[in-house]
Amino acid sequence: MKLIGSTTSPFVRRTRVLLADAAYEFVNLDIYGAGRDELRRNNPALKIPMLIDGDQEIYDSRVIARYLADKLGHAPLTWDQENQLTLIDAASDSSVILLLSKRSGLDVEQDAMFYNLQRERIMTTLRTLAAMVDAGEFSNWQYPAICLYTLVDWVDFRSLVDFNGVESLLSFRDHHQSRPEIAATDPRQPQ
Ligand SMILES: N[C@@H](CCC(=O)N[C@@H](CS)C(=O)NCC(=O)O)C(=O)O
């Protein structure tokens, strides 16, 4: 198997953590720079991660997780876990929009409908996810917990979120940060 991604993307990191015990090649691309042509050759959606397993290409981290669960014989996610992933993905997508906007020189704090919607979505999803952490819904280290970890650690790493009122998310992150597969994929470390 070959995983195309980057060391900083939270969507790629969740897949790398999932693949921690598997044999695979990791292709680390700078998708906004030198690696963009390789990305263009591999995924018309121009997003990472993507997985190549023999003749089968899989786009999108969520679909890759389903593919790997099927291949490795893991139980499918419950509907409640699917909903957790939808909330995590909503917060992740809006956070990526904020980061790309900042890098484009746009003021993400401005009172504009588009940014108000992104900030509101990040706030409502993170509050709900923090309440779920408090209720013990992420106490098993399974794919939804891995995805929550990589989201929380990434928005903190990129300084995209004020954690006031959602401190449980940081406690959850701190509780798991010494796991070897987490330490090995820290976006702050040269890899
Ligand atoms: N739904 C996709 C989202 C992947 C995604 O947005 N990845 C970001 C990197 S963190 C990306 O490739 N962004 C490129 C862009 O938005 O142009 C997944 O789960 O794989």
The ligand as an SDF file (V2000), in Angstrom:
LIG
                    3D

 20 19  0  0  0  0  0  0  0  0999 V2000
  -12.7790   14.9000    3.1460 N   0  0  0  0  0  0  0  0  0  0  0  0
  -11.3510   14.8370    2.8730 C   0  0  0  0  0  0  0  0  0  0  0  0
  -10.7100   16.1560    3.2810 C   0  0  0  0  0  0  0  0  0  0  0  0
   -9.2200   16.1450    3.0000 C   0  0  0  0  0  0  0  0  0  0  0  0
   -8.6350   17.5600    3.0410 C   0  0  0  0  0  0  0  0  0  0  0  0
   -9.3290   18.5830    3.0440 O   0  0  0  0  0  0  0  0  0  0  0  0
   -7.3100   17.6120    3.0650 N   0  0  0  0  0  0  0  0  0  0  0  0
   -6.6490   18.8870    2.9890 C   0  0  0  0  0  0  0  0  0  0  0  0
   -5.3230   18.8520    3.7030 C   0  0  0  0  0  0  0  0  0  0  0  0
   -5.5380   19.0200    5.4200 S   0  0  0  0  0  0  0  0  0  0  0  0
   -6.3840   19.2130    1.5510 C   0  0  0  0  0  0  0  0  0  0  0  0
   -5.9560   18.3450    0.8110 O   0  0  0  0  0  0  0  0  0  0  0  0
   -6.6660   20.4370    1.1370 N   0  0  0  0  0  0  0  0  0  0  0  0
   -6.3950   20.8740   -0.1780 C   0  0  0  0  0  0  0  0  0  0  0  0
   -7.2870   21.9890   -0.6020 C   0  0  0  0  0  0  0  0  0  0  0  0
   -8.2620   22.2730    0.1260 O   0  0  0  0  0  0  0  0  0  0  0  0
   -7.0310   22.5570   -1.6580 O   0  0  0  0  0  0  0  0  0  0  0  0
  -10.7450   13.6580    3.6400 C   0  0  0  0  0  0  0  0  0  0  0  0
  -11.2760   13.2890    4.6860 O   0  0  0  0  0  0  0  0  0  0  0  0
   -9.7600   13.0670    3.1570 O   0  0  0  0  0  0  0  0  0  0  0  0
  1  2  1  0
  2  3  1  0
  2 18  1  0
  3  4  1  0
  4  5  1  0
  5  6  2  0
  5  7  1  0
  7  8  1  0
  8  9  1  0
  8 11  1  0
  9 10  1  0
 11 12  2  0
 11 13  1  0
 13 14  1  0
 14 15  1  0
 15 16  2  0
 15 17  1  0
 18 19  2  0
 18 20  1  0
M  END
$$$$
